[in-house]
Amino acid sequence: MTRGNQRETDRAKAQKKAQAAKAKPKESATSLQKRREQDAAILRDKQKKKEEEKAAEGGAKK
């Protein structure tokens, strides 16, 4: 009968986890798109900066 107690604790744990998942607000499609655009812009800036550093380093060595 030890398994019966384990089932109850697992059910309670799963129920608690499901409630926590429901409480989390979902991101709307527009905010998701905005975030993606911002992330892409940041990555482009980083890439541009890295290329400039590489070009400056390459020019200094020659």
N, C-alpha and C positions, 0 to 999 in steps of 0.2 A: 504493500500500500504506500510505500514511500514515493512512488511515481506520481500519485494523485496530488500530493503537495507541490511537487515540482511543476506539474501542469498549471496549477493555480498561480504560482509565482510567475511562470512564463506568460500566462495570459495577462496578468496585471502589468507586467513589464511591456508587453506588446501594445496594450491599450494606452499606456502612458506615452509610449513612443509615437503612436498614431495621433494622439492629441497634440503632441508637440509639433508634429509635421503639419497639422491643420492650422495651427496658430501662426506659422510662418507666412508672411504675406508674399504673394507671388508677384513677380516683376511683370509690368505690362509690356506689350510689344513695342510701344514707342520709347519707353525708357530703356529697354533692352537695346534697341537700335541706336539710341543716343550714346549709351555706354560703349557699344562696339565702335562707333565712329570716334569717340574720344580716345579709346584704347589704340585704334589704328593711327590716329594723329600722333599720339605720344610715341608709338613705335617708329613711325616715319621720321620724327624729329631725332630720335636716338640714332637711327640708321644714318641720317644725314650728318649728324655730329661725328659719328664714328668714321664715316668716309672722309670728312674734312680733316680729322686727326691723322688718318692714314695718309692722305695726300700731303699734309704738312710734314709728316715724318719722312715720307718718301722723298720729298723735295729737299729736305735738310741733309739727307744722307748722300745725295748726288753731288 
